[in-house]
């Protein structure tokens, strides 16, 4: 029987929309074997499936790839650029979700997949959907645009829900801390703090943990910067979207009396199964697992 375990690292997913098909999504994950040891500088076999409807839903697209991990066990691929098994990535109707990405990995580089991970996609597919429905630059069907000073910060992501209502993510103008632990409580929280896309849910789970007194999430939840009271610590996917739009966002932050998101490590709110936490290095957009008492920067976001 195939043993199923979750990849023991935060997942980084970003969307890159090209002028011509096929569209692609960047995907990064730290690969550990069944003994929880990093698989470093090795070719690994991966099968990637986009599932529709649920985490056990119908695969609308399947491909295989054989990336090589780096010295930190990080595998980087572009979904949509592998060997197609079934479906067409460029024709996925992202508005007809929800969608989930399922990865099956063989640490030895073959097709005997022993590591399985499934995560829900939310914001990233809608970024791709927006590229088909009209660009999010203030023209067409959108009233806001990426880089707009709005709602106490700068907009870094826009999408529309199934009812056509416009939503967005806003990054604070300044860091809340340049040296902050993730949490004073080091024990595992569990699934309520392990979403790759729901930063608000993660943040609430962190501050609700028994014994909590100090955390990166707490700084965000308690912030009243720029007259707003609904800030939270971004999830790993939300940080990756921010990094993907960093040039536009940083330019707007400077123009609007803010401070740019620098080439530093920023905490996410996403805990993983090994009790590590995702941290994004904004110099390269890479994701790393860190201990909860490590010190990194904190930048809050909010949604509308």
Secondary structure as UniProt FT lines:
FT   STRAND          12..16
FT   STRAND          24..30
FT   TURN            34..35
FT   STRAND          45..52
FT   TURN            55..56
FT   STRAND          58..65
FT   TURN            71..72
FT   STRAND          74..79
FT   STRAND          83..87
FT   HELIX           89..91
FT   TURN            94..95
FT   STRAND          99..106
FT   TURN            107..108
FT   STRAND          115..121
FT   HELIX           123..133
FT   TURN            140..141
FT   TURN            146..147
FT   STRAND          149..150
FT   TURN            151..152
FT   STRAND          153..160
FT   TURN            162..163
FT   STRAND          166..172
FT   STRAND          177..180
FT   HELIX           191..193
FT   HELIX           199..207
FT   TURN            210..211
FT   HELIX           216..221
FT   HELIX           225..227
FT   STRAND          232..233
FT   HELIX           236..244
FT   HELIX           246..255
FT   TURN            256..257
FT   STRAND          265..271
FT   TURN            273..274
FT   STRAND          277..281
FT   TURN            282..285
FT   STRAND          286..290
FT   TURN            292..293
FT   STRAND          296..298
FT   STRAND          300..303
//
